[in-house]
Amino acid sequence: MKQFFKQALTFLSIIIIPLMGIEISLQGLRPYQWFNGYANLYRNMKVDYIFMGNSMINAAVREKEFAAQLSEKGKPVKQAMNLGQGYTTPVEYLFGLQRMVAVNPHVIEGAIIFFPATGGLPDIRTWNDNWMDWHQPALLADYISYPDLLKYCMKSNVSLSEKVLLVASKHSELVAQGGLLRVGTMYSLDEAAEWLTHGGKITKKGVLVVQEGGIRADEDAVANFKAQAHRQAAADLKNQKPVDWDATVLKDIFTYVKAHGGKMCFIYVPVGDVMRKPLSTEIRQQDIRNFEKVAKEWGCTYYKPDFQPAGEDDFPDLLHLSEPKSHLYTKALAEEYMRNPP
């Protein structure tokens, strides 16, 4: 029996010790990730422009080019950040802004916060919707407070498994980043195998999409994005309840930004045919018209850059604007901004 326990302890040590090492390493990276990273970067200074939203705005806007176009000769260079990220929710952006302000109370004073109106409609989710996408639990776990975590766990429309996932992710980066680690490891192993079997060469695959904000451009990822686009479009077409803009999380983000000296604006982000279909219904067209009225009531400038996609080829994975066209879109956005500053 003693020998059995000795062998069991040895076996567990082989598993637990490496996992503990990975956990400690990931915990060390937490201060440099997403909002945490920018909060530390701008601990003692302000930011001029912040782009927020999902990966579609990350793909469309080249923030450094935008800031460069708006910078004036002889004056300090404008500072811009693009926090667009795949699998995000508006709640995570509100909590992320709160984290930045907690580190530097003046960080968004005078800043312009851009949110996308994809196809003319911004994020319509409310506090009654799920605050987390289970694909990326770290995006909420790193910023949610314990009182809000309790509120999340009390939500009746969230499954027990997602509640457990968020609680575990709050206390373990290995759990929070587990999905990304698995995908990233498999992708790296595939590339390593190709490098070894092809004489140290890796053939470029996929499409010309900016590979930031959780976006991948390899063939498997593109296939997944295309399937995701069709699923999302079908779900959006099914869920056609009119929007109450005062009930959206976006309204609370606007209130928070205004209270801390920032200005919130919206920008039209083009979409392809698949994602445009659920926006073409009578209900959604009315929501789009209502949104434009609400944006004016809130005092938010709504920018519609002079940019028209040439066709579906400009959306190689059906979701994201192609990398070459993102530069043209960014240039058009900067020009529109300069014509009508908020």
Solvent accessible surface area in square Angstrom, and as a share of the most:
residue,aa,sasa,rsa
1,M,170,0.76
2,K,176,0.74
3,Q,109,0.49
4,F,122,0.51
5,F,125,0.52
6,K,136,0.57
7,Q,105,0.47
8,A,33,0.26
9,L,121,0.60
10,T,76,0.44
11,F,124,0.52
12,L,87,0.43
13,S,37,0.24
14,I,116,0.59
15,I,76,0.39
16,I,80,0.40
17,I,115,0.58
18,P,70,0.44
19,L,78,0.39
20,M,112,0.50
21,G,37,0.35
22,I,74,0.37
23,E,37,0.17
24,I,119,0.61
25,S,70,0.45
26,L,17,0.08
27,Q,63,0.28
28,G,44,0.42
29,L,91,0.45
30,R,51,0.19
31,P,57,0.36
32,Y,159,0.61
33,Q,49,0.22
34,W,35,0.12
35,F,0,0.00
36,N,12,0.06
37,G,16,0.16
38,Y,65,0.25
39,A,3,0.02
40,N,56,0.29
41,L,107,0.53
42,Y,7,0.03
43,R,114,0.42
44,N,140,0.72
45,M,89,0.40
46,K,103,0.44
47,V,2,0.01
48,D,43,0.22
49,Y,13,0.05
50,I,0,0.00
51,F,0,0.00
52,M,0,0.00
53,G,8,0.08
54,N,56,0.29
55,S,12,0.08
56,M,17,0.08
57,I,0,0.00
58,N,7,0.04
59,A,0,0.00
60,A,1,0.00
61,V,0,0.00
62,R,25,0.09
63,E,30,0.13
64,K,163,0.69
65,E,64,0.29
66,F,0,0.00
67,A,6,0.04
68,A,65,0.51
69,Q,63,0.28
70,L,14,0.07
71,S,32,0.20
72,E,96,0.43
73,K,209,0.89
74,G,84,0.81
75,K,123,0.52
76,P,120,0.76
77,V,102,0.59
78,K,63,0.27
79,Q,68,0.30
80,A,19,0.15
81,M,2,0.01
82,N,15,0.08
83,L,3,0.01
84,G,1,0.01
85,Q,34,0.15
86,G,8,0.08
87,Y,75,0.29
88,T,9,0.05
89,T,4,0.03
90,P,5,0.03
91,V,3,0.02
92,E,0,0.00
93,Y,5,0.02
94,L,10,0.05
95,F,11,0.05
96,G,0,0.00
97,L,0,0.00
98,Q,68,0.30
99,R,72,0.26
100,M,1,0.00
101,V,14,0.08
102,A,82,0.63
103,V,41,0.24
104,N,12,0.06
105,P,83,0.52
106,H,100,0.45
107,V,1,0.01
108,I,0,0.00
109,E,62,0.28
110,G,61,0.59
111,A,0,0.00
112,I,13,0.07
113,I,0,0.00
114,F,0,0.00
115,F,7,0.03
116,P,13,0.08
117,A,0,0.00
118,T,28,0.16
119,G,12,0.12
120,G,4,0.03
121,L,15,0.07
122,P,6,0.04
123,D,44,0.23
124,I,47,0.24
125,R,83,0.30
126,T,34,0.20
127,W,79,0.28
128,N,116,0.59
129,D,57,0.29
130,N,45,0.23
131,W,13,0.05
132,M,6,0.03
133,D,39,0.20
134,W,146,0.51
135,H,81,0.36
136,Q,9,0.04
137,P,6,0.04
138,A,6,0.04
139,L,16,0.08
140,L,0,0.00
141,A,1,0.01
142,D,11,0.06
143,Y,14,0.05
144,I,1,0.01
145,S,51,0.33
146,Y,126,0.48
147,P,91,0.57
148,D,30,0.16
149,L,12,0.06
150,L,115,0.57
151,K,123,0.52
152,Y,0,0.00
153,C,39,0.23
154,M,145,0.65
155,K,26,0.11
156,S,118,0.76
157,N,94,0.48
158,V,8,0.05
159,S,53,0.34
160,L,135,0.67
161,S,79,0.51
162,E,32,0.14
163,K,31,0.13
164,V,87,0.50
165,L,46,0.23
166,L,0,0.00
167,V,55,0.32
168,A,34,0.26
169,S,0,0.00
170,K,31,0.13
171,H,107,0.48
172,S,24,0.15
173,E,0,0.00
174,L,43,0.21
175,V,62,0.36
176,A,3,0.02
177,Q,20,0.09
178,G,24,0.23
179,G,29,0.27
180,L,89,0.44
181,L,68,0.34
182,R,148,0.54
183,V,60,0.35
184,G,34,0.33
185,T,73,0.43
186,M,118,0.53
187,Y,75,0.29
188,S,66,0.43
189,L,113,0.56
190,D,95,0.49
191,E,58,0.26
192,A,47,0.37
193,A,53,0.41
194,E,26,0.11
195,W,128,0.45
196,L,129,0.64
197,T,105,0.61
198,H,110,0.49
199,G,69,0.67
200,G,33,0.32
201,K,150,0.64
202,I,78,0.40
203,T,91,0.53
204,K,153,0.65
205,K,89,0.38
206,G,36,0.35
207,V,43,0.25
208,L,99,0.49
209,V,7,0.04
210,V,12,0.07
211,Q,108,0.48
212,E,87,0.39
213,G,14,0.13
214,G,47,0.45
215,I,6,0.03
216,R,70,0.26
217,A,2,0.02
218,D,14,0.07
219,E,109,0.49
220,D,102,0.53
221,A,6,0.04
222,V,14,0.08
223,A,61,0.47
224,N,96,0.49
225,F,22,0.09
226,K,81,0.34
227,A,44,0.34
228,Q,54,0.24
229,A,0,0.00
230,H,104,0.46
231,R,155,0.57
232,Q,81,0.36
233,A,10,0.08
234,A,64,0.49
235,A,53,0.41
236,D,48,0.25
237,L,70,0.35
238,K,185,0.78
239,N,86,0.44
240,Q,30,0.13
241,K,153,0.65
242,P,90,0.57
243,V,22,0.13
244,D,92,0.48
245,W,11,0.04
246,D,97,0.50
247,A,46,0.36
248,T,0,0.00
249,V,0,0.00
250,L,3,0.01
251,K,51,0.21
252,D,54,0.28
253,I,0,0.00
254,F,22,0.09
255,T,71,0.41
256,Y,38,0.14
257,V,0,0.00
258,K,135,0.57
259,A,78,0.61
260,H,55,0.25
261,G,38,0.37
262,G,7,0.07
263,K,105,0.44
264,M,7,0.03
265,C,1,0.01
266,F,0,0.00
267,I,0,0.00
268,Y,69,0.26
269,V,3,0.02
270,P,8,0.05
271,V,3,0.02
272,G,1,0.01
273,D,80,0.41
274,V,30,0.17
275,M,21,0.09
276,R,103,0.37
277,K,129,0.54
278,P,3,0.02
279,L,21,0.10
280,S,71,0.46
281,T,38,0.22
282,E,149,0.67
283,I,69,0.35
284,R,10,0.03
285,Q,69,0.31
286,Q,75,0.34
287,D,3,0.01
288,I,22,0.11
289,R,119,0.43
290,N,47,0.24
291,F,1,0.01
292,E,55,0.24
293,K,127,0.54
294,V,22,0.13
295,A,1,0.01
296,K,163,0.69
297,E,138,0.62
298,W,27,0.10
299,G,66,0.63
300,C,7,0.04
301,T,30,0.18
302,Y,39,0.15
303,Y,1,0.01
304,K,100,0.43
305,P,13,0.08
306,D,121,0.63
307,F,26,0.11
308,Q,156,0.69
309,P,34,0.21
310,A,91,0.71
311,G,34,0.33
312,E,66,0.30
313,D,133,0.69
314,D,11,0.06
315,F,4,0.02
316,P,29,0.18
317,D,1,0.00
318,L,28,0.14
319,L,12,0.06
320,H,1,0.01
321,L,5,0.02
322,S,9,0.06
323,E,55,0.25
324,P,62,0.39
325,K,48,0.20
326,S,0,0.00
327,H,64,0.29
328,L,96,0.48
329,Y,2,0.01
330,T,0,0.00
331,K,103,0.43
332,A,10,0.08
333,L,0,0.00
334,A,0,0.00
335,E,58,0.26
336,E,38,0.17
337,Y,19,0.07
338,M,96,0.43
339,R,153,0.56
340,N,75,0.39
341,P,83,0.52
342,P,55,0.35
